[in-house]
Amino acid sequence: MDTAKVASKDIAYAGDVSPHRAWEMLSESKSVVLVDVRTRAEWDFVGVPDLRRLGKEPLLVNWQIYPDMQINDRFVEELRELGVRENQSILFLCRSGVRSRNAAKRATEAGYHRCFNVNEGFEGDKDNASHRGRVGGWKQSGLPWRQS
């Protein structure tokens, strides 16, 4: 199946949640997982959500492969390899909420039933100077994160 075509379809996923709601969902249930779909470069240089106080770690699965930014054809397979079950609530996170929305759609199409997009992403929208990290997003919301 061509994941690029699947990601562009209008597939209904469970919906969008704010970063704060994502944190609440992660706090309320041990089975809720956060899948960060950004690239290794973003994880290494920008940071990742810090879920340690919840006894969790974000799952790191590329939606696109850096530097060519080709869709990861093994995306769903990698979710399964990490033990993500089809009946779990899954929160998908990227930089701004675009890639994670496509990932939520793809996972839904593959049989996962509760896929949510963290709509502001990790860094949020660009400000008036076209900089991210100052308007919305996980980091700007004051949620825990760490950088390598």
PyMOL commands that set and color helices and strands:
alter all, ss='L'
color gray80, all
select helices_A, chain A and resi 3-8+19-28+40-45+52-54+75-81+98-109+137-140
alter helices_A, ss='H'
color red, helices_A
select strands_A, chain A and resi 15-17+33-36+48-49+59-60+64-65+70-71+89-93+114-118+145-146
alter strands_A, ss='S'
color yellow, strands_A
deselect
rebuild
show_as cartoon
